[in-house]
Amino acid sequence: MKKIVLAYSGGLDTSIILKWLKNEYGCEVIAFSADLGQGTSSTRSVTRHLPPCQQVYIDDLKEEFVRISFIRCSAPMRSTKGTTPRHLHRPPLIAKRQMEIAKIEGADAVSHGATGKGNDQVRFELAYYHFDRPSPSSPMADWKLNSRAALVSYAKKNGILYRSPRSAPGPLIGTCCTSFEGGILEDTWAEPPENMYVLTKAPEKAPNKPQFVEIEFKNGMP
């Protein structure tokens, strides 16, 4: 593999994967991050965590994501193991654009940061094969970095920027959360600092009365 397009979120895992691919294969890695509604501050932070001169694509896929999620999920669907429309449609949509970038850049492989034992790995790689026949690389299924401590150690050893703590906002549909990891949260006795309440409020500051929002639909679109 000489050139790989990596589905890059800016989190600890994909930041390490970017460096690991370079170290393992000695190849060029192009980072691709999809804006699915996680916010401009999150997509901007992606470029801050990339090494200097690293090529990166940041594409706005919100409209297509919303359209696909609402229209194609309007029919009843059985849920298994917490599967939601967002989980089903996010990896294929990212993979579709990732394959387009691979074609533009003449890349001979694509990669992702989905866990080697998770459903998203299957969804990414099935989507890759649907659009083309690439050489998919699934580092988290292959490498020996099998613990949080090993990942952090690899990051420090390779000069990978490790923000403390890191945040990973969710997309527009299917989740209403922002997850935080690393840094102070490695200590299980530590309480989350107040600035972590991004989409919510601390219980002490939450309003006592609920608010109600009504959403109408036209032709399946909200």
C-alpha positions, 0 to 999 in steps of 0.5 A: 500500500502506497497511499491510504485514505483514512476515515479520521475523527481526530480522536485518540484512536484515529490519531494513532492509526494515522501514525501507525499506518505510516510507521507500518507501511511507510505510505502516504496517509490522507485524512478524511473527516465527515461533518455529520452535524457534530459542530464546526468547533469539532471539525476545526479541531481535526486539523489542529491534531493532524501533523504538519503538512498532512493532507486532509479533507473535511466534507460537509455531509449533513444534508445527505445524512439527514435525507438518507436517515429520514427517508430510508428509515421511515419504514419500521425497522427491528432494532438489534443490540441498540442498532439505530438508523444513525449507526446503519447509515453513518459508516456507509455514507462516510465510506462512500465519500472516502472511496470518492476521495481515494479515486481522486487521489489515486489511493490504493487503500482505505482505512478506518478506526472502527474496532476490530470486533464491532459492527461498524467495522463490518459496515465500513468494509461492506460499503468499501466493497460495494463501491469498489474493490480496495485494500481495506486496512483495519488497524484495530483488528491487526495491531497489538495496542490492546489497552488504553495505556498502550495507546497513550504510551504509543501516542507519547512515544510518537509525538501524537498530540493527546488533548486532555481530555478529548471530546467526540460530539455526536452527529445530527441524528441517532445520538444526543451525546458528546463523549469525553475520554482521556486526561483527568477522566483516566482517574475514576475518582475524578469528577467531570469538570463543568466545561464538559456539559456541552449539550446538557447542564449539571444536575444542580443547574438544570431547569425544574420544568420541562420544555416541549418541542413539536416537529412536523413532517412533510414527505418524510422530512422534518 
